[in-house]
């Protein structure tokens, strides 16, 4: 299969690219190389005859038309997106342009290509989304494929809009789509503005570890390699027009997650111990969702997928990776906004 992966130089996208090449798929990586992208994420497959790179922006319809014509993909995996909630609070315009307009352009380019090829049944447009489109849970319950949409941030609202566009292109034009909504990802190559890499890198530098509010917000944590496996499975075996909720079944309060990371660092880098002395409570994010949790029953029963690691196992792998890969993360610390508190506007 030849797969066009958008955002393949990003965190989740690069995991998909690496796994897809390892499985023998041809991969075309389309990425605009904005601030959170890094071609080092796919360096391990860059010389493979199965891999090609296109430096392009999903907001550029002409570029998309050329790429479809040149590479003739069998499927699209659409991961390119602005994804940082705090940045969406400070600058929502980029999220509207990329996540909504960019998705529209990609859908139209894919539809034109699919129609030009005779509308093959085997073509797939796989849209990768987030559980944040469903809003916030109370102390109990889980999101599933039937949960009503209730986005609370500019980021989640833009992703919700893109989800609706994808479903509409299936219902209106018959485009064979699959849609997935995932819980919070973590693991190697995670850009250092998200919670887990922030905790690891601040702790290594002896800097305060910021915890929003009281640290009681709950997330369902999914190791990125498990997510990539699930995404490729949904692409290959998912039913057109159907959505799949992908969760790690690893709910943790933020403060408990941070303390686990600190304990791992005490063990692996004892010269800075105890690292939990650096925990600092800061003013909460505006509109901070209280709890996310996903019920992945459909993924398990229809596609045979379940997460392979617990959050404790995945965190150990992640902390070790950051300790062993300073040459990857150090240059990223100079990129725009990294290390700064964002999203305080209200």
Beta strands, then each sheet from edge to edge (+ up, - down):
strand 1: 2-6
strand 2: 26-31
strand 3: 51-55
strand 4: 75-78
strand 5: 124-130
strand 6: 177-182
strand 7: 184-186
strand 8: 209-212
strand 9: 218-223
strand 10: 242-246
strand 11: 251-253
strand 12: 279-282
sheet 1: 3+ 2+ 1+ 4+ 5+ 6+ 10+
sheet 2: 7+ 9+ 11-
sheet 3: 8+ 12+
end
